[in-house]
């Protein structure tokens, strides 16, 4: 998360760098969207691969690739090399995320899983807090490239500690569906590229139409293979049968669409208002701090109230915070309060999505489930900023002018998520009431077959109870007869 937010902080600075001279804003955002798109495209197969070959091995490989990408970002001399390094970091993050969280959740029991997911969410907020608190300061003092050097050094340090991690058993054996994986990867990459570059290319240009055709064809191929191979390599289909997995998947997708556009556009707005990189980082630090603190409360809240009410609370807080940000000046105390409230909502949403999606998943499938849930989040995180920045580019608006529109879109998404969680909770309550209530005479009359089966079942139980009562009376009579009352020493 620190690396993700570092890329949003450097967007205003990269635009002024000679390496990105002449590159439109929507394409400069590829440093963020290409990274998230690579994660979204590869997380699910990476999670399955972690289940198959071992999480420690995949985590070590991801850390190596991540370090190489970070150092390339720090010293790249051309724009294509910069984007390629960012893609490499996205591929590495896709390998690291499900492996790391799978290792964590495989070592705890079912009762501790909520708490472990909450700590994971708090660590995510802590990463964002570090990036906001120190990223701007480093960029001010040493340039935007300096933000990526600590990422590479940290990855190497963690790589040296991988050998100390516990071994975990591998999951079900099977071959990876390489054509399906390539098709889904191509569809996601084409969608992000279309949103990022379609405006500058022209929406009716041959390049745009070609990328659109690739996106549609790849999506159809991926869907066809998923239907033909429901138990294929990525093993996603069986996860739909676990309670809460679909709900966690949808929440993650909407959370990505809601949160990441704000994280991408806010630094541009604050820089446009005259803030230094240090000031931008300090101004956004309360958002990450609120995410970190609220994530620690989610496990207990979800245990007591359920995931639907917890997501409803997160959506409610996010809506209030975004409305405050919409109404308050960008550099006022009101904006600070809005960031804190929004961060608290984001912490509830992101952590509860992970809890809901992994609640009933068996330990052998943790990494695959987490890969799928985080895929949805990163897919929203890639499409959301790409759409927002493409909208600003196409309308010719300055980020500060289009910022209210971005906030309005976030308000709409948070209201939608709150409504869905409320409907889900009401349906759950009604379903539980219908299950626990005894059948009414009208219902039995309307379903004579079920009434007859119930009558036969009750008659069978009555016969069993009568047989037990007869055996008990015979045994009682034997024990209280003349022979049982004689002394123990009698012959």
C-alpha positions as CSV (number, residue, x, y, z in Angstrom):
1,X,0.0,0.0,0.0
2,X,2.9,2.3,0.7
3,X,4.1,1.7,-2.9
4,X,0.6,2.3,-4.3
5,X,0.2,5.6,-2.6
6,X,3.7,6.7,-3.4
7,X,2.7,6.4,-7.1
8,X,-0.2,8.7,-6.5
9,X,2.0,11.2,-4.7
10,X,4.5,11.4,-7.5
11,X,1.9,11.9,-10.3
12,X,2.1,15.8,-10.1
13,X,5.9,15.6,-10.0
14,X,6.3,13.1,-12.9
15,X,4.2,15.4,-15.1
16,X,6.9,18.0,-14.7
17,X,9.7,15.6,-15.3
18,X,11.4,15.7,-18.8
19,X,10.9,12.0,-19.0
20,X,7.1,12.5,-19.3
21,X,7.2,15.6,-21.4
22,X,4.2,15.6,-23.8
23,X,2.5,12.7,-22.1
24,X,-1.2,13.4,-21.4
25,X,-2.4,13.2,-17.8
26,X,-4.5,10.1,-18.4
27,X,-1.4,8.3,-19.7
28,X,0.8,9.6,-16.8
29,X,-1.7,7.9,-14.6
30,X,-0.5,4.5,-16.0
31,X,2.1,4.6,-13.3
32,X,-0.8,3.9,-10.9
33,X,-3.4,2.1,-13.2
34,X,-1.0,-0.2,-15.0
35,X,0.3,-1.3,-11.6
36,X,-3.2,-2.0,-10.2
37,X,-4.3,-3.6,-13.5
38,X,-1.4,-6.1,-13.4
39,X,-2.3,-7.0,-9.8
40,X,-6.0,-7.4,-10.8
41,X,-5.2,-9.6,-13.8
42,X,-2.8,-11.9,-12.0
43,X,-3.9,-12.2,-8.4
44,X,-6.3,-15.0,-8.9
45,X,-4.0,-17.3,-10.8
46,X,-1.2,-16.3,-8.4
47,X,-3.3,-17.3,-5.5
48,X,-4.0,-20.6,-7.1
49,X,-0.3,-21.1,-7.9
50,X,0.5,-20.3,-4.2
51,X,-1.9,-23.0,-3.1
52,X,-0.2,-25.5,-5.5
53,X,3.6,-24.9,-5.2
54,X,3.8,-23.3,-1.8
55,X,3.3,-19.7,-0.5
56,X,6.8,-19.2,0.8
57,X,8.3,-19.9,-2.7
58,X,5.9,-17.6,-4.5
59,X,6.4,-14.9,-1.9
60,X,10.2,-15.0,-2.3
61,X,9.9,-14.8,-6.1
62,X,7.5,-11.8,-5.8
63,X,9.9,-10.0,-3.5
64,X,12.7,-10.4,-5.9
65,X,10.8,-9.1,-8.9
66,X,9.4,-6.3,-6.8
67,X,12.8,-5.1,-5.7
68,X,14.0,-5.2,-9.3
69,X,11.1,-3.1,-10.5
70,X,11.5,-0.6,-7.6
71,X,15.2,0.0,-8.5
72,X,14.3,0.3,-12.2
73,X,11.8,3.0,-11.3
74,X,14.5,4.9,-9.4
75,X,16.9,4.9,-12.3
76,X,14.8,4.5,-15.5
77,X,15.8,6.9,-18.3
78,X,12.8,6.6,-20.6
79,X,9.0,6.7,-20.3
80,X,8.5,3.1,-21.7
81,X,11.0,1.7,-19.3
82,X,9.3,3.5,-16.4
83,X,5.9,2.0,-17.3
84,X,7.5,-1.5,-17.8
85,X,9.1,-1.3,-14.4
86,X,5.7,-0.4,-12.9
87,X,4.1,-3.4,-14.6
88,X,6.8,-5.6,-13.2
89,X,6.0,-4.3,-9.7
90,X,2.4,-5.1,-10.3
91,X,3.2,-8.6,-11.3
92,X,5.3,-9.0,-8.2
93,X,2.6,-7.6,-6.0
94,X,0.2,-10.1,-7.4
95,X,2.5,-12.9,-6.4
96,X,3.2,-11.4,-2.9
97,X,-0.3,-10.5,-1.7
98,X,-2.2,-13.8,-1.7
99,X,0.9,-15.6,-0.6
100,X,1.5,-13.4,2.4
101,X,-2.1,-13.2,3.6
102,X,-2.6,-16.9,2.9
103,X,0.4,-17.7,5.2
104,X,-1.1,-15.5,7.9
105,X,-4.6,-17.0,7.8
106,X,-3.4,-20.6,7.5
107,X,-1.8,-20.3,10.9
108,X,-4.8,-19.1,12.9
109,X,-8.1,-20.8,13.8
110,X,-11.5,-19.9,12.5
111,X,-12.2,-17.7,15.6
112,X,-9.0,-15.8,15.1
113,X,-9.4,-15.3,11.3
114,X,-11.4,-12.0,11.7
115,X,-8.8,-10.6,14.0
116,X,-6.0,-11.6,11.6
117,X,-7.8,-10.0,8.7
118,X,-8.3,-6.8,10.8
119,X,-4.6,-6.7,11.5
120,X,-3.9,-7.1,7.8
121,X,-6.2,-4.1,7.1
122,X,-4.4,-2.1,9.8
123,X,-1.1,-2.9,8.2
124,X,-2.4,-1.7,4.9
125,X,-3.4,1.6,6.6
126,X,0.0,1.8,8.2
127,X,1.7,1.4,4.8
128,X,-0.4,4.3,3.5
129,X,0.4,6.4,6.6
130,X,4.2,5.9,6.1
131,X,3.9,6.9,2.4
132,X,1.9,10.0,3.2
133,X,4.0,11.0,6.2
134,X,7.4,10.6,4.7
135,X,6.8,10.3,0.9
136,X,6.3,13.9,0.3
137,X,9.2,14.8,2.5
138,X,11.6,12.5,0.5
139,X,10.2,13.8,-2.8
140,X,10.9,17.4,-1.6
141,X,14.4,16.7,-0.6
142,X,15.6,14.1,-3.1
143,X,13.1,14.0,-6.0
144,X,10.3,11.7,-6.8
145,X,12.6,8.8,-7.7
146,X,13.8,8.6,-4.1
147,X,10.4,7.2,-3.1
148,X,11.1,3.9,-4.8
149,X,14.5,3.2,-3.2
150,X,13.1,2.3,0.2
151,X,10.6,0.0,-1.5
152,X,13.4,-2.0,-3.1
153,X,15.5,-2.1,0.1
154,X,12.5,-3.2,2.1
155,X,11.7,-6.0,-0.4
156,X,15.3,-7.3,-0.2
157,X,15.2,-7.2,3.6
158,X,11.9,-9.2,3.7
159,X,13.4,-11.6,1.2
160,X,16.1,-12.5,3.6
161,X,13.4,-13.3,6.3
162,X,11.3,-15.6,4.1
163,X,13.2,-18.7,5.2
164,X,12.0,-18.1,8.8
165,X,8.4,-18.3,7.7
166,X,6.5,-21.5,8.5
167,X,5.8,-24.1,5.8
168,X,2.2,-24.6,4.8
169,X,0.6,-27.6,3.1
170,X,-0.2,-27.2,-0.6
171,X,-3.8,-27.3,-1.8
172,X,-5.5,-29.4,-4.4
173,X,-3.4,-30.5,-7.4
174,X,-4.2,-29.4,-10.9
175,X,-2.8,-27.7,-13.9
176,X,-3.1,-23.9,-14.4
177,X,-5.5,-22.9,-17.2
178,X,-3.0,-20.8,-19.1
179,X,-5.3,-19.8,-22.0
180,X,-8.0,-18.7,-19.6
181,X,-5.4,-16.8,-17.5
182,X,-4.0,-15.1,-20.6
183,X,-7.5,-14.2,-21.8
184,X,-8.6,-12.6,-18.5
185,X,-5.2,-10.8,-18.3
186,X,-5.6,-9.4,-21.8
187,X,-9.2,-8.3,-21.1
188,X,-8.3,-6.3,-18.0
189,X,-5.2,-4.8,-19.6
190,X,-7.1,-3.7,-22.7
191,X,-9.9,-2.2,-20.6
192,X,-7.4,-0.1,-18.5
193,X,-5.5,0.9,-21.7
194,X,-8.7,1.9,-23.4
195,X,-9.8,4.1,-20.5
196,X,-6.3,5.7,-20.1
197,X,-5.5,6.3,-23.7
198,X,-8.7,6.3,-25.6
199,X,-9.3,10.0,-25.1
200,X,-5.9,11.0,-26.4
201,X,-6.0,8.5,-29.3
202,X,-9.6,9.5,-30.3
203,X,-12.5,7.2,-29.4
204,X,-13.1,6.3,-33.1
205,X,-9.4,5.9,-34.0
206,X,-8.1,2.5,-35.3
207,X,-6.0,2.1,-32.2
208,X,-8.9,2.6,-29.9
209,X,-11.2,0.3,-31.9
210,X,-8.4,-2.4,-32.0
211,X,-7.9,-2.3,-28.2
212,X,-11.7,-2.4,-27.7
213,X,-11.9,-5.5,-30.0
214,X,-9.2,-7.2,-28.0
215,X,-11.0,-6.4,-24.8
216,X,-14.3,-7.9,-25.9
217,X,-12.7,-10.9,-27.6
218,X,-10.5,-11.7,-24.6
219,X,-13.4,-11.3,-22.1
220,X,-15.6,-13.6,-24.2
221,X,-12.8,-16.2,-24.3
222,X,-12.2,-16.0,-20.6
223,X,-16.0,-16.4,-19.9
224,X,-16.3,-19.3,-22.3
225,X,-13.3,-21.2,-20.7
226,X,-14.7,-20.5,-17.2
227,X,-18.0,-22.1,-18.2
228,X,-16.4,-25.1,-19.8
229,X,-13.9,-25.6,-17.0
230,X,-15.7,-24.7,-13.8
231,X,-13.0,-26.7,-11.9
232,X,-10.2,-25.3,-13.9
233,X,-6.7,-24.2,-12.8
234,X,-7.8,-21.0,-11.1
235,X,-10.4,-23.0,-9.1
236,X,-12.6,-19.9,-8.6
237,X,-15.9,-21.6,-9.3
238,X,-16.1,-23.7,-6.1
239,X,-15.5,-20.6,-4.0
240,X,-18.9,-19.3,-5.0
241,X,-20.4,-21.9,-2.8
242,X,-18.8,-20.6,0.3
243,X,-21.1,-18.2,2.3
244,X,-20.1,-14.6,2.0
245,X,-17.6,-15.0,-0.8
246,X,-19.7,-13.3,-3.4
247,X,-20.6,-10.5,-1.0
248,X,-16.9,-10.0,-0.2
249,X,-16.1,-9.9,-3.9
250,X,-18.7,-7.3,-4.7
251,X,-17.8,-5.1,-1.7
252,X,-14.1,-5.2,-2.8
253,X,-15.0,-4.2,-6.4
254,X,-17.1,-1.2,-5.3
255,X,-14.5,-0.2,-2.7
256,X,-11.8,-0.1,-5.3
257,X,-14.1,2.0,-7.6
258,X,-14.8,4.3,-4.6
259,X,-11.5,4.8,-2.9
260,X,-8.7,4.8,-5.5
261,X,-10.0,7.7,-7.7
262,X,-9.9,9.9,-4.5
263,X,-6.3,8.8,-3.8
264,X,-5.2,9.5,-7.4
265,X,-6.9,12.9,-7.9
266,X,-6.5,14.5,-4.4
267,X,-2.7,14.9,-4.7
268,X,-3.2,16.7,-8.0
269,X,-5.7,19.0,-6.5
270,X,-3.5,19.9,-3.5
271,X,-0.5,20.5,-5.7
272,X,-2.6,22.7,-7.8
273,X,-3.5,24.7,-4.7
274,X,0.2,25.5,-4.2
275,X,1.1,22.8,-1.6
276,X,4.6,21.3,-1.6
277,X,5.0,17.5,-1.8
278,X,5.6,17.5,1.9
279,X,2.4,19.4,2.5
280,X,0.4,17.1,0.3
281,X,1.7,14.0,2.2
282,X,1.0,15.5,5.6
283,X,-2.5,16.7,4.4
284,X,-3.5,13.2,3.3
285,X,-1.9,11.3,6.3
286,X,-5.1,11.5,8.4
287,X,-6.9,9.5,5.8
288,X,-4.4,6.6,6.1
289,X,-4.3,6.9,9.9
290,X,-8.1,6.6,10.1
291,X,-7.9,3.5,7.8
292,X,-5.4,1.9,10.1
293,X,-7.2,2.7,13.4
294,X,-10.7,1.7,12.1
295,X,-9.4,-1.6,10.7
296,X,-8.5,-2.7,14.2
297,X,-12.2,-2.3,15.3
298,X,-13.7,-4.2,12.4
299,X,-13.2,-7.8,13.7
300,X,-15.1,-7.2,16.9
301,X,-17.8,-5.2,15.2
302,X,-18.3,-7.9,12.5
303,X,-18.5,-10.6,15.1
304,X,-21.2,-8.8,17.1
305,X,-23.2,-7.2,14.3
306,X,-22.4,-9.2,11.2
307,X,-20.6,-8.2,8.0
308,X,-23.7,-6.6,6.4
309,X,-24.1,-4.1,9.2
310,X,-20.3,-3.4,9.3
311,X,-20.2,-2.7,5.6
312,X,-23.3,-0.5,6.0
313,X,-21.5,1.4,8.7
314,X,-18.5,1.8,6.4
315,X,-20.6,3.0,3.5
316,X,-22.4,5.4,5.8
317,X,-19.2,6.9,7.2
318,X,-17.7,7.1,3.6
319,X,-20.8,9.0,2.4
320,X,-20.6,11.5,5.2
321,X,-16.9,12.1,4.7
322,X,-17.2,12.5,1.0
323,X,-20.1,15.0,1.4
324,X,-17.9,17.0,3.8
325,X,-15.0,17.0,1.3
326,X,-17.4,18.1,-1.4
327,X,-18.6,21.1,0.6
328,X,-15.4,22.2,2.4
329,X,-12.5,24.1,0.9
330,X,-9.6,21.8,0.0
331,X,-7.2,23.1,2.6
332,X,-9.6,23.8,5.5
333,X,-10.2,22.0,8.8
334,X,-13.5,20.8,7.3
335,X,-11.5,18.9,4.7
336,X,-9.3,17.4,7.4
337,X,-12.5,16.2,9.2
338,X,-13.8,14.8,5.9
339,X,-10.6,12.9,5.3
340,X,-10.7,11.3,8.8
341,X,-14.3,10.3,8.4
342,X,-13.8,8.9,4.9
343,X,-10.7,7.0,6.1
344,X,-12.7,5.4,8.9
345,X,-15.3,4.3,6.4
346,X,-12.6,2.9,4.0
347,X,-11.1,0.9,6.9
348,X,-14.4,-0.7,7.6
349,X,-15.1,-1.5,4.0
350,X,-11.8,-2.9,3.0
351,X,-11.3,-5.1,6.1
352,X,-14.9,-6.4,6.2
353,X,-14.7,-7.4,2.5
354,X,-11.7,-9.7,3.3
355,X,-13.5,-11.1,6.4
356,X,-16.7,-11.8,4.6
357,X,-15.0,-13.4,1.6
358,X,-12.8,-15.8,3.6
359,X,-15.1,-16.6,6.5
360,X,-16.0,-20.2,5.5
361,X,-13.1,-21.0,3.2
362,X,-11.0,-24.0,4.0
363,X,-7.3,-23.4,4.9
364,X,-6.1,-25.0,1.6
365,X,-8.1,-22.4,-0.4
366,X,-7.2,-19.2,1.6
367,X,-4.7,-17.9,-1.0
368,X,-7.1,-18.5,-3.9
369,X,-10.0,-16.8,-2.1
370,X,-7.9,-13.8,-1.1
371,X,-6.5,-13.6,-4.6
372,X,-10.0,-13.4,-6.0
373,X,-11.2,-10.8,-3.5
374,X,-8.2,-8.6,-3.9
375,X,-8.5,-9.0,-7.7
376,X,-11.9,-7.4,-7.5
377,X,-10.5,-4.5,-5.4
378,X,-7.6,-3.9,-7.7
379,X,-9.8,-4.1,-10.7
380,X,-11.9,-1.3,-9.3
381,X,-8.7,0.5,-8.3
382,X,-7.4,0.3,-11.8
383,X,-10.7,1.3,-13.6
384,X,-11.7,4.0,-11.1
385,X,-8.7,6.3,-11.5
386,X,-8.4,5.6,-15.2
387,X,-12.0,6.6,-15.7
388,X,-11.7,9.7,-13.4
389,X,-8.6,11.0,-15.1
390,X,-9.9,10.2,-18.6
391,X,-13.0,12.2,-17.7
392,X,-10.9,15.2,-16.6
393,X,-8.8,15.0,-19.8
394,X,-11.7,14.7,-22.1
395,X,-13.6,17.6,-20.6
396,X,-10.5,19.7,-20.4
397,X,-11.0,20.4,-16.7
398,X,-8.2,21.2,-14.3
399,X,-8.1,18.6,-11.5
400,X,-9.4,21.1,-9.0
401,X,-12.3,21.9,-11.3
402,X,-13.3,18.3,-11.8
403,X,-12.6,17.2,-8.2
404,X,-16.3,17.8,-7.2
405,X,-17.4,15.5,-10.0
406,X,-15.0,12.8,-8.7
407,X,-16.4,13.2,-5.2
408,X,-20.0,13.0,-6.5
409,X,-19.2,9.7,-8.2
410,X,-17.8,8.4,-4.9
411,X,-20.8,9.5,-3.0
412,X,-23.0,7.6,-5.4
413,X,-21.0,4.4,-5.1
414,X,-20.9,4.6,-1.3
415,X,-24.7,5.1,-1.2
416,X,-25.1,2.1,-3.5
417,X,-22.9,-0.1,-1.3
418,X,-24.8,1.0,1.8
419,X,-28.2,0.1,0.1
420,X,-26.9,-3.3,-1.0
421,X,-25.7,-4.1,2.5
422,X,-29.0,-3.0,4.0
423,X,-31.0,-5.1,1.6
424,X,-28.7,-8.1,2.3
425,X,-29.2,-7.8,6.0
426,X,-33.0,-7.5,5.7
427,X,-33.1,-10.6,3.5
428,X,-30.9,-12.5,6.0
429,X,-33.3,-11.5,8.9
430,X,-36.4,-12.5,6.9
431,X,-34.7,-15.8,5.8
432,X,-33.8,-16.6,9.4
433,X,-37.3,-15.9,10.6
434,X,-38.8,-18.0,7.9
435,X,-36.5,-20.9,8.8
436,X,-37.1,-20.8,12.5
437,X,-40.9,-20.3,12.3
438,X,-43.1,-23.5,12.6
439,X,-45.2,-24.3,9.5
440,X,-48.6,-22.7,9.6
441,X,-51.8,-24.8,8.9
442,X,-52.3,-22.8,5.8
443,X,-48.9,-23.7,4.5
444,X,-49.5,-27.3,5.3
445,X,-52.8,-27.2,3.5
446,X,-51.2,-25.6,0.5
447,X,-48.6,-28.4,0.4
448,X,-50.3,-31.7,1.2
449,X,-47.3,-33.7,0.2
450,X,-45.1,-32.1,2.8
451,X,-47.9,-32.5,5.4
452,X,-48.2,-36.2,4.7
453,X,-44.4,-36.7,5.0
454,X,-44.5,-34.8,8.3
455,X,-47.4,-37.0,9.6
456,X,-45.4,-40.1,8.7
457,X,-42.3,-38.8,10.4
458,X,-44.2,-38.0,13.6
459,X,-45.8,-41.5,13.6
460,X,-42.4,-43.1,13.2
461,X,-41.1,-41.1,16.1
462,X,-44.1,-42.0,18.2
463,X,-43.6,-45.7,17.5
464,X,-39.9,-45.4,18.5
465,X,-40.8,-43.6,21.8
466,X,-43.5,-46.3,22.6
467,X,-40.9,-49.0,22.1
468,X,-38.4,-47.3,24.3
469,X,-41.1,-46.8,27.0
470,X,-42.1,-50.5,26.9
471,X,-38.4,-51.6,27.2
472,X,-38.0,-49.2,30.1
473,X,-41.1,-50.7,31.9
474,X,-39.8,-54.2,31.4
475,X,-36.4,-53.4,32.8
476,X,-38.0,-51.6,35.7
477,X,-40.2,-54.6,36.5
478,X,-37.2,-56.9,36.4
479,X,-35.2,-54.7,38.7
480,X,-38.0,-54.4,41.3
481,X,-39.2,-58.0,41.2
482,X,-38.7,-60.6,44.0
483,X,-35.2,-61.8,42.8
484,X,-33.9,-58.2,42.8
485,X,-35.1,-57.6,46.4
486,X,-33.2,-60.7,47.8
487,X,-29.9,-60.1,49.7
488,X,-26.8,-60.0,47.6
489,X,-25.4,-63.1,49.5
490,X,-28.6,-65.2,48.9
491,X,-28.1,-68.2,46.6
